[in-house]
Amino acid sequence: MNTKQNKTEQQFKHAMTLCRDIFQKKLYDYKPSWRMLRPSSLTDQLFIKAKRIRSLEIKKESLVGEGIMPEFIALINYGIVGLIQLSKGFVDHIDMTNDEAMALYDSYASECLQLMLKKNHDYDEAWRGMRVSSYTDFILTKIERIKEIENHGGETLVSEGIDSNYMDIINYATFGVIKLTEDAEA
């Protein structure tokens, strides 16, 4: 692995650690109450987070005092929730402990890291030359794809499934966290 890719891996892991910490604290506050979310509700949650980022990018002002970074973090965490829900289905009552939820979180975060490393190798760090606003637009596109796949009962003819779209959302949002962190440190 070259030096640039090693730096990306370390930055990715750091961003995911930040997200994991917030996820764990929210589990303490709410338990895994998200287990009750049906797929369409989860998709809508992702949609409102991404739309808020786009709105803030365009308007350049937040009236509620929260910026773009927390929304990218929420996209990552809800994306991982989406992967969990996809594999487990939704329930009417919380059916897992916080420890079980964290173990699943870690497993899917690791899968996303592995996917990013493979794609980053093939695309040769192209994400570094992109604008953060492009990540937002790509995330919104992925959400629209998920909606369409849901409308087709989860079936696709030639396209990747919902899980691949969740992973791409997580990875683009993680790139957003990395870039915003770099900008704040500059």
N, C-alpha and C positions, 0 to 999 in steps of 0.2 A: 504494500500500500504506500502510495507516495505521501509526501508531507502535507499537501493540500487536503487530500482525502482523510488523512489522520486528524487534521484540525477539524474538518467537518464532522467526523465521528465524535470527537470530544465535545464539540459545540452541541451536537444533536443530543448526546447523553446528558449534558448539562441542562439543556432546555427541558428534556423529558423528566429530569429530576425535579425541576421547578414545578412542572405540571403534576407530577406524582405527589409532591408534598401538598399541593392544594387539593388534589383529589382525596388524599387521605384525611385531611382536615374536614372536608365536606362530608366524608363518610362518618366521621365522628359526630358531626352536627345532625346529619339527616339519615344515617344508615344508607344502605343501597336502595333507597326509595325509587330510584330510576328503573328498578326491575319491573315496575308497573307500566312503563312507557311502551306503547305499541309502536311498531316501525314507523308509521306515518307521523306520529307525534314526535318521535326522535328526529326524524328528517326535518320537521318544521322547526324544532329547536336549533338544529344546525343552521337552517335557513335564516332564522332571525339573528343569530350571532354573526353570520357572514354579511347579511344585509346591513347590520349596524356598522361593521368595519367599513363597508363600502360607503355608507352614508357619512361616516366621520372622515374618510379619505377625501370625499368630495366637498363637504361643508367646512372642513378644517376646524371644527369647533364641537365640543361636547357640552351640552347643557346639564348633564347629570354628573359631570366631573370624572368620568371613567374613560380611559383611553382605549386604544386599539389592542394593546398587549393583553389585557385580561380576556378579550374576546378571542384572540388566537389561542390562548391557553384553554378557554372553554371549548373551542372547536376540537382541540386535541383530546381533551378529556371526554367530551361527548362522542367523538369519533371512536374512542376505545370502548365507551359504553355501547355504541352501536355494534361493534364487533362482538361484544359479550352477548348482547340481546339477540344478534343474528344466530349465534351458536346455541343459546339457551332458550330463546323464546321469551315472551313477556308473561308475567304472572299477576295474580290478583292480590297477593300478599308477599311481603318481603320473604324470600326463601334462601338467603345466603348471609353469612356473617361478613363482617368487615374484612376479616383476614382472607376469606375465600374471594371476596371482591378484589382485594389487593393482589392476590396471587394471579387472578385472571388479568388484571391490569398489567402486571409485570410481564406476563406471557405475551400479550398482544403488543405491548410497547417494544418488546424484543423483536417480534415479527416485523414491526414497522421499521425498526432500525436496520434489520437485515435487508428488507426490501429497498430502503433508501441507499444502503451501501452498494447494492447491485446496480441500481439505476444511476447512482452518482458516478460509478465507474464507467458505465456505458455512455452517459451524457457528459462526462468530463467536467463536472462542477458547473454546468450551465446555469443552475439556479442562482449562482452568485452574481451573474450579469443581469438578472431579472430585477424588475421593480417589485416592491412589496404589493403594490396595487394589482399586479398581474397574478400574484398568489391568490388574492381575494377573488379576482374574476375566475380563475381556474377552480377555486373551491366552490363558487356559486354554480359553475357549469357542472361540477361533479354532483352537487346536490340536486340539480335539475335532472341529471341522469338517474340518480337514485329514485327520484319521484316517478320517473317514467318506468323504471324497472318494477317498482312497487305496483304501478298501475297495470303492469303485465303479469302480476302474480309472481314476481321474482324471476320470470323466465326471460332469457335473452337468446337471440339467434346467433350472433357472432361476437357480441361484446363481452367485456369483463363483467362480473357480477357486482352485487352491492358491496361485498367485502373488499374488493379491489378499490372501489371508489372511496370507501371509508379510509382505507390505508393511504390513498393519495391525498385525501383531505388532511389527515393527520400529518403527513410529511410536508405538504405545502404550508400548513399552519406552523409547523416546527421551523421551517425555513423563515417564516415571518418573525417568529420569536427570536431566532438567531440574528436576523438582520436588524430588528428593532433594538436588540441588546447591543449589537455593535455600534449602531447609531448613537445610542445613549452614552456609550463609553468613549466615543470619539470626541 
